[in-house]
């Protein structure tokens, strides 16, 4: 009963009540009918013994030699009538209960439709569309109060997310200045040359330079993620041009590992943010190059599926384990932490990709290739 829907609970309870009422009513009518039929039988039988009586009594003139036969036939008929009455009463009661249950199911379904719509609305709630997920005023008193509480919760969540975004943006801005100063000083130190430095000093300077560069990349990505909501998404984008630009920009990185970049794009346009779509394709292709084998291949395919744009980035790397396919989009998550550090990743590339897909009302999925490798498919 605990796992049963509210509609089915109402249906079962109402059907049970109807069945009990019909049963009681049937038994009452049946007992009354039996009583009067038995009375009739007794009256008829009494006529065989007493032909007299007052004028108000009913008399049946039956010859004496036919009386026993008549009494037997009449008793059988009364018994059959009672059995038929009982059977028909039970059938009618069952049919009424079933009819009441079916009617209750559909009536309760209609009455509970606002709750179903409310549930569907909740399913669509995302951090990016809180303002569009508000519930309109409902005519049902209880549901109207629920809608008011739900809207207030959305307001609190929106405020909390805004505080979080503001904090991330402020923290990233505050980190940017000292990191820039550190990077400038390190560049000046390295460019001027210090022949007297020992090996430990040079190693320390190299480590500080690398970590400073990592922090700069991380701060830049955090700033990009915090500003996603403020970027306009009304550009008319030529997807083929964006993919070609990304492949040209990443060609030097691909040549270091002898990886071949292939673009298969039709003449497709879409509305969105040109800057964000570029960053989305760039991050996916860069990821495919970094985690690919030497002499491998990266293929970017763009096609139209009905009214949607499908963008897939396919590599020939080692692939991603099935149980980690959802986690790779989490900030700072790495499938192979040691290798990611060597490749200079900060663990925010795919998290940013997922956020860009979300603000464009799209979805992203990871598919494995039987021959080895991974396919990232984006539907926009």
Backbone torsions as a table, in degrees:
resi	resn	phi	psi	omega
1	UNK	NA	-30.5	-176.6
2	UNK	-67.1	-32.4	-177.2
3	UNK	-91.5	-0.5	-178.3
4	UNK	-79.3	141.3	179.5
5	UNK	-67.3	159.8	-179.2
6	UNK	-62.6	-37.3	179.9
7	UNK	-63.2	-43.6	179.5
8	UNK	-70.3	-33.4	176.8
9	UNK	-62.2	-48.2	178.4
10	UNK	-60.8	-40.2	-179.7
11	UNK	-63.2	-47.2	-178.1
12	UNK	-64.9	-44.3	-178.6
13	UNK	-64.6	-44.6	-179.6
14	UNK	-66.1	-41.9	178.5
15	UNK	-61.6	-41.2	178.7
16	UNK	-63.1	-42.9	178.6
17	UNK	-63.5	-43.1	178.9
18	UNK	-62.9	-42.0	-179.8
19	UNK	-62.4	-42.4	179.4
20	UNK	-64.6	-44.9	179.9
21	UNK	-63.3	-45.8	179.3
22	UNK	-62.6	-40.4	179.1
23	UNK	-62.7	-46.1	179.2
24	UNK	-63.6	-42.8	179.8
25	UNK	-64.0	-41.0	179.2
26	UNK	-63.4	-44.5	179.8
27	UNK	-62.9	-39.5	179.6
28	UNK	-64.1	-48.7	179.9
29	UNK	-65.4	-39.2	-179.4
30	UNK	-62.9	-46.5	-179.6
31	UNK	-60.4	-42.2	178.0
32	UNK	-63.6	-44.4	179.9
33	UNK	-62.4	-43.3	179.1
34	UNK	-62.2	-40.7	-179.3
35	UNK	-60.1	-46.2	-177.4
36	UNK	-72.8	-34.7	176.8
37	UNK	-66.2	-42.8	176.7
38	UNK	-62.4	-38.2	178.4
39	UNK	-63.2	-41.2	178.4
40	UNK	-62.8	-42.6	179.2
41	UNK	-62.4	-43.6	179.3
42	UNK	-63.4	-37.9	179.6
43	UNK	-64.1	-43.9	-179.2
44	UNK	-65.3	-42.9	-178.9
45	UNK	-64.2	-33.2	-179.0
46	UNK	-69.5	-18.9	-179.4
47	UNK	-70.3	-23.8	180.0
48	UNK	-71.3	-22.0	-178.2
49	UNK	-98.2	-22.1	-174.4
50	UNK	-139.9	106.3	179.3
51	UNK	-87.6	-9.2	-179.1
52	UNK	-91.3	-165.6	177.3
53	UNK	132.3	178.7	-179.6
54	UNK	-83.1	178.1	-172.8
55	UNK	-74.3	-19.5	-178.5
56	UNK	-79.3	-14.4	-178.1
57	UNK	-84.5	154.7	-179.7
58	UNK	-94.5	131.9	-180.0
59	UNK	-118.4	141.2	175.4
60	UNK	-120.7	119.0	-177.6
61	UNK	-86.2	108.1	-179.4
62	UNK	-130.4	129.7	178.8
63	UNK	-58.3	150.7	-177.2
64	UNK	-62.5	-38.3	-177.2
65	UNK	-73.3	-12.3	178.6
66	UNK	-103.2	-5.3	-173.2
67	UNK	-63.2	-46.4	-177.9
68	UNK	-61.4	-41.2	179.0
69	UNK	-64.7	-42.5	178.5
70	UNK	-63.3	-42.3	-178.3
71	UNK	-63.3	-42.8	178.8
72	UNK	-63.4	-47.0	180.0
73	UNK	-63.3	-39.7	180.0
74	UNK	-66.3	-39.0	178.6
75	UNK	-64.3	-42.7	178.2
76	UNK	-62.9	-42.3	-179.5
77	UNK	-63.8	-42.0	178.0
78	UNK	-62.6	-42.1	179.9
79	UNK	-63.2	-44.2	179.1
80	UNK	-64.5	-38.9	178.6
81	UNK	-63.7	-40.7	178.9
82	UNK	-65.6	-41.1	179.6
83	UNK	-64.8	-43.7	178.6
84	UNK	-63.4	-41.5	-179.9
85	UNK	-62.8	-41.8	179.6
86	UNK	-64.8	-46.1	-179.0
87	UNK	-63.6	-47.0	-179.7
88	UNK	-63.6	-37.2	178.8
89	UNK	-64.4	-42.4	179.3
90	UNK	-65.5	-42.0	179.6
91	UNK	-62.4	-44.9	179.7
92	UNK	-63.3	-39.3	179.2
93	UNK	-63.3	-44.5	179.0
94	UNK	-63.0	-44.9	179.6
95	UNK	-62.8	-40.3	177.5
96	UNK	-64.1	-41.1	179.3
97	UNK	-64.3	-43.7	178.7
98	UNK	-64.9	-44.4	178.0
99	UNK	-60.3	-42.6	177.6
100	UNK	-63.1	-39.1	178.8
101	UNK	-65.1	-45.0	179.0
102	UNK	-63.4	-44.7	179.0
103	UNK	-61.7	-41.4	179.7
104	UNK	-64.0	-39.2	-179.4
105	UNK	-59.6	-48.9	-177.4
106	UNK	-73.1	-37.3	179.0
107	UNK	-66.8	-43.5	178.6
108	UNK	-67.0	-34.9	176.4
109	UNK	-61.7	-41.3	177.3
110	UNK	-66.4	-40.1	-179.0
111	UNK	-68.7	-31.6	-176.9
112	UNK	-92.9	4.0	-178.8
113	UNK	-58.2	-39.9	177.1
114	UNK	-58.4	-34.6	178.2
115	UNK	-67.5	-40.0	177.6
116	UNK	-63.0	-42.6	177.6
117	UNK	-64.9	-37.8	177.5
118	UNK	-61.5	-43.1	179.3
119	UNK	-63.5	-43.1	178.3
120	UNK	-62.2	-37.7	179.5
121	UNK	-65.1	-39.5	179.8
122	UNK	-65.3	-37.0	-179.4
123	UNK	-61.6	-26.6	-176.5
124	UNK	-87.1	-4.3	-174.8
125	UNK	-70.6	129.1	173.5
126	UNK	-132.2	162.9	179.7
127	UNK	-61.4	-24.9	-176.5
128	UNK	-88.1	-12.6	-175.4
129	UNK	-126.6	33.0	-178.2
130	UNK	-60.4	-39.2	-177.4
131	UNK	-69.2	-24.5	-179.5
132	UNK	-90.8	-1.5	-174.3
133	UNK	-103.8	12.4	-179.3
134	UNK	-68.3	146.7	179.9
135	UNK	-93.1	139.4	176.4
136	UNK	-77.3	162.8	179.7
137	UNK	-62.8	136.9	-176.8
138	UNK	-108.4	146.7	179.9
139	UNK	-74.4	-24.3	178.8
140	UNK	-78.6	126.7	-173.0
141	UNK	-57.9	-50.1	-177.2
142	UNK	-63.1	-43.2	-179.5
143	UNK	-70.0	-31.2	177.9
144	UNK	-64.3	-41.3	177.4
145	UNK	-65.3	-38.0	177.4
146	UNK	-64.6	-39.0	178.5
147	UNK	-64.4	-40.9	178.7
148	UNK	-62.4	-45.3	179.1
149	UNK	-63.4	-39.4	179.8
150	UNK	-64.7	-44.3	179.1
151	UNK	-63.4	-39.0	177.3
152	UNK	-65.2	-37.4	176.9
153	UNK	-63.2	-41.3	178.2
154	UNK	-61.9	-39.2	178.3
155	UNK	-62.7	-42.9	178.6
156	UNK	-64.9	-40.8	178.7
157	UNK	-65.2	-41.9	179.4
158	UNK	-61.2	-43.3	177.9
159	UNK	-62.6	-41.3	-179.0
160	UNK	-65.3	-42.5	178.7
161	UNK	-66.3	-37.0	179.1
162	UNK	-65.3	-41.3	176.7
163	UNK	-61.7	-41.8	179.8
164	UNK	-63.9	-45.4	179.2
165	UNK	-63.2	-41.4	-179.6
166	UNK	-64.3	-40.5	178.8
167	UNK	-63.4	-44.2	-180.0
168	UNK	-61.6	-43.9	-179.6
169	UNK	-65.2	-44.3	179.9
170	UNK	-64.6	-42.4	-179.9
171	UNK	-63.7	-42.1	179.9
172	UNK	-64.3	-41.0	178.2
173	UNK	-63.9	-43.4	-179.2
174	UNK	-65.1	-35.4	179.6
175	UNK	-74.0	-26.1	-173.6
176	UNK	-64.2	-42.8	-176.2
177	UNK	-63.6	-54.5	179.2
178	UNK	-63.5	-32.8	178.9
179	UNK	-67.6	-38.7	177.9
180	UNK	-63.8	-43.3	178.4
181	UNK	-62.3	-42.5	178.3
182	UNK	-62.2	-42.7	-178.7
183	UNK	-64.6	-41.3	178.7
184	UNK	-61.9	-45.8	-179.6
185	UNK	-63.9	-39.8	178.5
186	UNK	-66.5	-39.4	177.7
187	UNK	-64.5	-42.0	178.1
188	UNK	-63.4	-41.6	-179.1
189	UNK	-64.5	-43.5	-178.6
190	UNK	-69.7	-35.2	-177.3
191	UNK	-74.9	-31.1	-178.0
192	UNK	-75.8	-28.0	177.9
193	UNK	77.7	134.0	179.0
194	UNK	-137.3	88.7	-176.0
195	UNK	-61.9	-20.8	-177.4
196	UNK	-81.3	-5.2	-177.2
197	UNK	-71.1	137.2	177.1
198	UNK	-83.6	178.7	-174.7
199	UNK	-66.5	-37.1	179.3
200	UNK	-64.5	-39.6	179.7
201	UNK	-65.2	-44.5	179.0
202	UNK	-62.5	-37.8	179.1
203	UNK	-66.4	-39.6	179.0
204	UNK	-66.3	-43.2	179.0
205	UNK	-62.3	-40.6	179.1
206	UNK	-64.0	-43.3	179.7
207	UNK	-64.2	-44.1	179.9
208	UNK	-63.6	-39.2	179.0
209	UNK	-63.7	-44.5	179.8
210	UNK	-63.9	-44.5	-178.7
211	UNK	-69.7	-33.4	176.3
212	UNK	-65.2	-40.2	177.9
213	UNK	-64.9	-40.2	177.1
214	UNK	-61.3	-45.2	179.6
215	UNK	-63.1	-39.2	177.8
216	UNK	-61.5	-42.7	178.5
217	UNK	-64.3	-41.0	-179.3
218	UNK	-65.2	-44.1	179.4
219	UNK	-62.8	-41.3	179.3
220	UNK	-62.9	-42.1	179.8
221	UNK	-67.0	-40.9	177.7
222	UNK	-61.7	-39.7	176.8
223	UNK	-63.9	-42.1	178.4
224	UNK	-61.3	-42.7	-178.6
225	UNK	-67.1	-36.5	-178.8
226	UNK	-73.9	-20.6	-176.5
227	UNK	-102.9	7.5	-177.4
228	UNK	-58.7	-40.9	-175.4
229	UNK	-68.3	-23.2	-175.9
230	UNK	-92.3	-9.1	-178.5
231	UNK	-79.6	131.9	178.5
232	UNK	-66.9	146.2	-178.2
233	UNK	-127.7	47.6	-178.5
234	UNK	-121.6	23.1	177.3
235	UNK	-83.2	144.1	171.5
236	UNK	-89.6	112.2	-169.1
237	UNK	-105.2	129.7	170.0
238	UNK	-90.5	104.4	-173.6
239	UNK	-60.1	-41.4	-178.4
240	UNK	-59.2	-40.5	-179.8
241	UNK	-66.2	-39.6	179.4
242	UNK	-64.3	-46.0	-179.5
243	UNK	-62.3	-43.1	179.7
244	UNK	-61.9	-40.4	179.1
245	UNK	-64.2	-41.7	179.2
246	UNK	-63.8	-44.6	-178.5
247	UNK	-63.7	-37.5	177.4
248	UNK	-66.5	-42.9	-178.9
249	UNK	-65.5	-31.8	-176.2
250	UNK	-98.1	2.0	180.0
251	UNK	-57.7	-42.9	178.1
252	UNK	-59.9	-40.7	178.6
253	UNK	-64.6	-38.9	179.2
254	UNK	-68.2	-36.4	-179.6
255	UNK	-65.6	-29.8	178.7
256	UNK	-61.0	-30.4	180.0
257	UNK	-110.9	11.4	179.1
258	UNK	56.0	44.7	-178.6
259	UNK	-102.0	135.9	-178.8
260	UNK	-92.1	129.6	179.0
261	UNK	-103.7	128.3	-177.6
262	UNK	-127.5	133.2	176.4
263	UNK	-116.8	126.8	178.0
264	UNK	-123.7	89.5	-173.1
265	UNK	-127.3	133.8	174.4
266	UNK	-86.3	179.7	179.6
267	UNK	-83.2	81.4	-173.3
268	UNK	-121.9	136.7	176.5
269	UNK	-121.4	158.0	177.2
270	UNK	-153.1	162.6	176.8
271	UNK	-98.8	135.8	180.0
272	UNK	170.9	-159.7	177.9
273	UNK	-97.6	117.1	-179.8
274	UNK	-59.7	-39.9	-178.4
275	UNK	-66.4	-44.6	-176.4
276	UNK	-71.0	-39.7	178.7
277	UNK	-65.1	-37.9	175.3
278	UNK	-60.1	-45.5	-178.1
279	UNK	-65.0	-37.5	178.4
280	UNK	-60.3	-51.3	-178.6
281	UNK	-65.4	-40.7	-178.8
282	UNK	-59.9	-47.9	-177.9
283	UNK	-63.6	-41.6	-179.3
284	UNK	-66.3	-43.6	-179.6
285	UNK	-69.0	-42.0	177.9
286	UNK	-60.4	-42.6	177.9
287	UNK	-61.6	-43.0	-179.3
288	UNK	-64.5	-33.1	178.2
289	UNK	-73.2	-46.6	-176.4
290	UNK	-61.4	-39.4	-174.7
291	UNK	-102.5	25.5	178.2
292	UNK	-100.2	167.4	176.5
293	UNK	-84.2	158.1	174.2
294	UNK	-60.9	134.6	-179.4
295	UNK	75.8	16.4	-178.3
296	UNK	-82.5	-161.4	-175.2
297	UNK	-147.6	143.6	174.8
298	UNK	-126.7	124.9	-177.7
299	UNK	-118.6	125.6	177.1
300	UNK	-108.0	120.6	-178.1
301	UNK	-120.5	132.3	177.1
302	UNK	-127.4	126.0	177.6
303	UNK	-146.7	169.9	179.8
304	UNK	-104.6	130.7	175.1
305	UNK	-117.0	102.8	-173.7
306	UNK	56.8	-115.6	-178.3
307	UNK	-101.7	13.1	-177.6
308	UNK	-116.5	159.3	177.4
309	UNK	-105.5	127.4	178.6
310	UNK	-107.0	122.8	178.4
311	UNK	-122.2	121.7	-180.0
312	UNK	-125.5	141.6	176.8
313	UNK	-120.8	117.1	-173.4
314	UNK	-115.5	132.2	178.5
315	UNK	-123.0	175.9	179.7
316	UNK	-118.8	34.6	-177.9
317	UNK	-83.4	-155.8	-176.1
318	UNK	-83.3	-12.2	-179.8
319	UNK	85.9	175.3	-179.2
320	UNK	-121.2	130.5	177.8
321	UNK	-56.1	145.5	-175.9
322	UNK	-56.2	-40.7	-175.6
323	UNK	-74.1	-9.2	-178.1
324	UNK	-109.1	3.0	-174.3
325	UNK	-65.2	-30.9	178.1
326	UNK	-84.4	-30.8	-175.4
327	UNK	-74.8	-20.5	-177.0
328	UNK	-64.8	-17.5	178.8
329	UNK	-87.5	-4.0	178.6
330	UNK	-74.9	141.0	178.3
331	UNK	-59.0	134.2	175.4
332	UNK	69.1	8.8	176.7
333	UNK	-85.0	138.9	178.5
334	UNK	-132.8	136.4	176.2
335	UNK	-68.6	-47.1	177.1
336	UNK	-124.1	98.3	-172.9
337	UNK	-62.8	-43.0	-177.0
338	UNK	-65.2	-40.5	-179.6
339	UNK	-69.6	-37.2	179.7
340	UNK	-63.4	-39.0	178.3
341	UNK	-63.6	-41.5	-179.4
342	UNK	-64.0	-34.0	-178.6
343	UNK	-83.5	-4.7	175.8
344	UNK	83.8	16.8	-179.9
345	UNK	-76.9	153.6	178.0
346	UNK	-110.0	-1.9	176.1
347	UNK	81.1	16.8	-178.7
348	UNK	-119.8	-2.7	-175.8
349	UNK	-61.2	-51.6	-178.7
350	UNK	-74.0	-29.7	175.5
351	UNK	-62.8	-40.4	177.3
352	UNK	-66.9	-39.0	177.7
353	UNK	-59.1	-46.2	-179.5
354	UNK	-62.5	-39.5	179.1
355	UNK	-66.6	-38.2	177.7
356	UNK	-64.3	-41.0	177.7
357	UNK	-62.3	-41.6	-178.4
358	UNK	-64.4	-44.5	-177.6
359	UNK	-69.6	-15.1	175.1
360	UNK	-99.2	15.0	177.9
361	UNK	56.5	37.6	180.0
362	UNK	-112.2	-166.9	177.1
363	UNK	-147.3	156.1	-178.7
364	UNK	-132.7	142.3	-179.3
365	UNK	-140.4	155.1	179.0
366	UNK	-114.3	129.4	178.0
367	UNK	-122.7	145.3	177.8
368	UNK	-95.4	148.5	176.8
369	UNK	-99.7	135.4	178.8
370	UNK	-57.5	-34.9	-178.3
371	UNK	-84.1	-1.0	-178.3
372	UNK	107.9	138.6	-178.6
373	UNK	115.7	-178.3	-175.0
374	UNK	-135.9	147.6	174.8
375	UNK	-121.8	120.6	172.1
376	UNK	-97.8	117.4	-179.0
377	UNK	-112.5	125.0	179.8
378	UNK	-113.1	127.3	176.1
379	UNK	-110.9	121.4	-177.6
380	UNK	-121.3	NA	NA
